[in-house]
Amino acid sequence: MKLAEAVHQLARPFPKEEIYVLTSQIRRCVVSIPANIAEGQGRRSKKEFQQFLDHARGSLLELDTHLELALRFSYINSESYQKVLPQIQEVGRLINGLMRSLNE
């Protein structure tokens, strides 16, 4: 949830022409991370939960890619990207840990 808040703030000053492209993609994938985790947790089986965690991890990787593009397009600076990167990495570790615990 904190990652979603940080990324929404980060994407706020993107150019107007990106509102329906990169800005939209970034916001969609960042909100789908906690949404998929919550939906998967509410499912009745471990297998379904794992599937939703896999979707969340995919959205996280998509988010990182979009933010790297935003950096390359100079929509964000390196400092802003480096500020959110540890959060992305931490969420990735948490998702991977949850997936491992479900496999045990």
KAZITA-V395974 format. One line per field, one symbol per residue. ss: DSSP state (H for helix, E for strand, - for the rest). phi: phi as a letter, one per 40 degrees, with the letter a starting at -180 (. if undefined). psi: psi as a letter, one per 40 degrees, with the letter a starting at -180 (. if undefined). A space follows every 50 residues. Layout:
ss->???
phi->???
psi->???
This chain:
ss->-HHHHHHHHHH----HHH---HHHHHHHHHHHHHHHHHHHH----HHHHH HHHHHHHHHHHHHHHHHHHHHH-----HHHHHHHHHHHHHHHHHHHHHHH HHH-
phi->.ccccccccccdcdddccdcbcdcccccccccccccccccccccbccccc ccccccccccccdccccccdcccgcbccccccccdccccccccccccccc cccc
psi->ddddddddddedeiideedecddddddddddecddddddddeieiddddd ddddddddddddddddddddddefdiiddddddddddddddddddddddd dde.
